[in-house]
Amino acid sequence: MEQEMRVEVTEGHGEKDAEKTSHKNMFEELKDSDIPPQEKTIDRLNQEGFALILAGGDTSSQTLAYVSFHLLDNPEILKQLKQEFYDFWACITEGLRVNAIATSRSVRVAPHETLYFKDWVIEPGNS
């Protein structure tokens, strides 16, 4: 899977094939964005793409596990849910809200000041 991700990232860094699709993929959008160049390297975008795939799977599985537990722990609500399908989507939405998890790095940027940590100097705008 990592190799396939690298191909997607690399193709997103190359020229867009207009006949292939009528829209840009995530990597093409990032390449054309105004984010700093160090955030557009192939290795960096490969990491982000992989994190995105893992986050989507983890969020879905965690939400389903969370909702399943609470439905099985509350038979009255499960019975009501079986009567109205609409309530199922409400359960999933609420499960996503309550069980929110962060599975990728949380970027911290000081846009206007230089940061100092031990021997490190982090210029404004860098993460």
C-alpha positions, 0 to 999 in steps of 0.5 A: 500500500505504501508503494501505491501511495507513493505513486499517487503522490508522485503523479500528483507532483507531475503534470496533470493528465487532462484526459484521465480526470476532470478534477484534481486529486488531493496531492495535485491540490496540495502541489498547487497550493501556497503551503511552504515547499518543505510541506510539499515533498514527496515523502511528506505528502506520502506520510499525509496520504497514509495517515489519511487512509489510516484515520478514515479506517480508524475513525469508522471502526472506532465509531462503529464499536462505540455505537455498537457498545452503547446500543447493546448496553441500552436495549430500549434504544436499540429496540427504538432504532430497529423501528426507525432507520433514520435514528441509525444515522443519528446514532452514527453522527452522535458516535462520531461527535462524542468519540472524536479521535485525532489520528494524525499529527496536530500541526503547530505553527507560530506564524509571526514569531521565532521560537527557540528550543534548546539549540533549535531556532524555528523561524516564523511560519514553520511547523 
